[in-house]
Amino acid sequence: MFPSERLKGIDVFVCVAEAGSFTAAAQRLHLTTSAVSKAVARLEKRLQIRLFLRTTRHLALSEEGEAFYRTCTGVLNQLEEAELALHHQNQALQGRIRIDLPVSYGRMHVLPAMLSFLKRHPQLEPVMTFSDRFVEPVEEGVDLLVRSGGSGIWPGAVDHRQLGIQRLILCAAPHYLSEYGMPQSEQALSEHRCVLYCRNDGNLTPLRLAGQRSALKRQHNVLALGDTEAMVMAAVAGQGIVQLPTWLVAQHLAQKTLVQVLPELSISGMPISLAWLKSRARLPKVSALRDWLIESLTPSLAE
């Protein structure tokens, strides 16, 4: 089979996988739904596998289709890299770029920086996802991602730059402190109502304080929430004392809807880093966005 024959239908297949339906892919490719369906059927016949699991209401990649999709996107990315490397000096930043961001920090800090970058480079086609799970950038085809954690979490194919270290502080609403009093010591803190983070496994993340080897073990009348932005809302509503990173509560501190408590007990939390695929770093769109995010995000993590 000629090499050109092997490429037939791949772009259509990838588009269907990403669009989620033949109809949506047809609209993106400016083809008829029938033409898209036939192109995929021909590809399946040639490969002798089912790429999609079809029902009357749903279209999903089969296990073989998932593996083939990852391979195809890798090949298409390499072709894009080769083409852009030849012409990038005379071209504006353009094309698709995939970014994955942590939910709260991504929405509050990275997304505004991204939108500002896109105003300068309107030909870019970013695909941004928000998740707090571990992402394998090589397997999932993510160009850049922001995550908290140490440098040991990244595989060898990924490079990274630490943006800063989260500062964890204790804070509460002024009306809560007016009613229950401002704690003056660690012992007094243990008698206050606290808003704690509830992990997926159902366990609570206790308060960690400066000078302590272990977490504060006893806390009174706890409200547990599995979302950090919900914890902020609860604290502002006067539900208790909360420990959160400064980047999450800075606006509320400035507006005095939250007040810092026992600042001497604040601690450094996990670092936040920007990571990128080494194989994609030479692309102008990746390197330009990487540099922009480093410059834009570092101030939000300054202690």
N, C-alpha and C positions, 0 to 999 in steps of 0.2 A: 504494500500500500504506500502511495506517495505521501510524503510528510504533510502536504497541503490537505490531503483527504482526512488525516487524523485530526486536523483542527476544525473540520466542519461541524457545526452545531454546538461547539463548546461555548461560544459567547452567548448563544441562546439559552443553553442549559444553565449557565451561571446566572443569567438575568432572571430566569424563572425561579431558581433557588432563592435569590435575594428578594424578588418581588412577592413571592408566596403564591402566585397563581399564573396561569397561562394568559389570562386577560390583562392583568397588570403588566406582565412582561411584554405583551404585544403592544401596549400603549407606549411603553418606554422605547421599544425598538422600532416603532412605526410600521408594524406588520399586522397581519390579521391573526386572530387567535388560532385559527385553523393552521396557518403557516407555522406558528410557534409550536403547536402541538405535534405537527408532522415532523418538524426538525428534531424535536426531542425523541419522538418515536424512532426515527431513523438512527439516531445516536444510540439509543438503547439496543436496537437490533444489531448494530455493528459491534457494540461492546458485549452483547449477549448477557446483559444484566438489567434489572429494573432500577432505574435511578430514583423514581418517585413512587410513593405509596398514595394511591388516589382513592378518594371517596367522592360522593356527590357534593359534599360540603367542605372537604379539606384536602390539601395537597401538602405532603411532607416528604423530605428526602429519606430514602431507604438507608440502611447501614452502608451499603456499597456506594450509594449516591453521596453520602456524607464524605466518605474517603475520597471519592472522585472529585467532589467539589473543592476540597482542600488542595488537591493536586492541581486542579485547573486554575484556581485563583493564584496559586504560587507561580504557575507558568505565565499567566497573564500579567502578574506583577513584574516578573522578570523581563518580559517583552516591553512593558511600559518603562521600566528602568533603562533598558538598552536604548530605547527610542529617545527618551528625555535626556539621557546623558549626552546624546549627540547634538541636541539642539537647545539645551537649557540656557545657554548664555544669551540667546536671542528671544527667549520666550518668557511670557508671564507665568507665574505659578498657576498651575491648572491640574485638573484631574482629581480622581478620588483619593481620599486619605482617611484611614480608619483610626479612631481614637476611643479609648475606653477610660472612663473616669469613675472615681468613687462617688456615691450618690450625693451626699450632702456637700462635701468640699467641691465636687465637680460642678454642681448646680450653682453654688454660691460664689465661687472664685474662678474656676477654670472656664466655665461657659461665658461669662462676660468678657474674659480675655480673648476667647475664641471668636466671639461675635465682632469684637473690635478688629481682630486680624482679618476676618472675612470681608469687612468693609474695604480693606486695602487690596484684597486679592479675591475679587468676586468670581473668578473662573475656577476656584477650588470647589470640590464637591466632597465636603466632609461627611463622614458617617460617624456619629457620636453615640456611644452607648454608655449607660450609667449602671454600675453594679459594684457591690462590695465583696464579691467572691474573688477567689484567685483566678487570674486570667493567664493562660499560656499563650503569649503573643505569637510564637512561631506557628503553632497549630491553628490558632484562631485568626491569623492574618491581621493582627493589630499593629499598626505602624508606631503609634505612641500611646503610652498609658501612664496614668498617675496612680500611685499606690503608697500606702503607709507601710513601713517595715524596713528592716535592715538590708544591706546590699546582698546578703546571702540568698535572698529569695529569687534572684534572677538567674536564668540559665546562661550558658556561655555565648549564645547567639544574640544576647541583649546587652546593650550598654545603658548606663543610667547616670543621673546627676541628682544629688540630694538638694532639694529646694529649701529645706529648713527642718527644724524640730518643733513639734507641737508643744505649746506650753499649756499645761492643764491647771486650771484655776477653780476655786470654789466660789460660787456666787448664789445670790438669792434675790427675790423681789423686795424692794423697800418695805412694802406693806406686810410681807411675811415677817421681816425683821422687826418691824414696829410692834407686831403682835406677840412674837415669841422671843424677841431679844437677839442681839448680835452676839454670837459665841465668841468668847475671848480665849479659848484654849481648845486643845484637841479633846480633852475630856468633856467639855461643854458641847462640842460638836456631836459627840456620840449620842447625846440626848435629843438632838433635833430630828425632825422629819427630813428624810433625804430622798431625792429622785435618782434612782440608779438605772444603769443600762442592763437590760435582760438579753442575754445571748440566745442564739438559735436553739441551743441545747437546754434552755430553761434556767441555766445558772445565772446568778447576778454578778456583775462586775463591781466589787466593793471600792470604796474610796481609798486612794493611795496618797499618802501625805509625805512631805519632805521630812527626812530624818527617820522615817520608819523603814524597818527591814521587811515588814509584811503589811498587808492591807489592814485598814481599820475594821476590826472584826464585828463589833456590836454597833448596830445602827437602829434608831428608833423609828417606828411607823414609816416603813419604806413604800414608795411608789415606784414600781418597776415598769420600764417602757423599752421596747425593742427598736427604737428609732431616735437618733440624737436630736433631730429637729423637733420631735414631739417632746423630748426632755426639756428643750429650751422653752417651748410653749407652756409646759407644766410649771416650770420655775417662774416664768413671768406671771403666771396666774396665781402665784403664791402657794404652790404645793410643797415647797421645801427647798433645801439646799442641794445644789447640783454641782458636779465636777465635769467640766467640759473644756475643750481647747479654745484658746483665745480667738482663733479665726472664726469660730462658730458664734461667739457671744459678743464680739467687739462692738457691733452696732447697738446692741442692747445696753452695753456698758456706757457707750457714748450718749445714748438717749436716757440713761439713768432708769431704765425699766428693770435693770439688774444691777446689783452692787457686789463688788468683790468682797469675799469673806476670808479672814485669816490669810492674807497674801503670803505670809512667811511659810505657809504650808503648801504652796503651789509647787508643782514638779514639772520636769521635762517628760514628755510622752514619746511616742514613736516618731521617727523621722518620716517625712513625706518626700517621695522622689518622683522624678519624671524619668521614664524609661523608653527606649526605642530600639527597634530592630537594627542591628549593625548593617545588615544587608541592604537596608533602605535608607540609611543615614546620608548617602551621597546624593539622593534625590533632592533637588532644590526645595520642593514643597515640604519635605520632612525636616530638613535642616533649618529652614526658615521658621517653621512653626515651632520646632524645638527651642530655638534661640529666643523666640518671642515669648514662649511660655516661661522659660527660665527667668527672663527679665521681668515678666509681669507678675509671676506668682511668688517669687522670693520675698517681696515686702510683706505679704500677708502672713508669713510665718516668722517674721522677725520677732524676737522676744522683747 
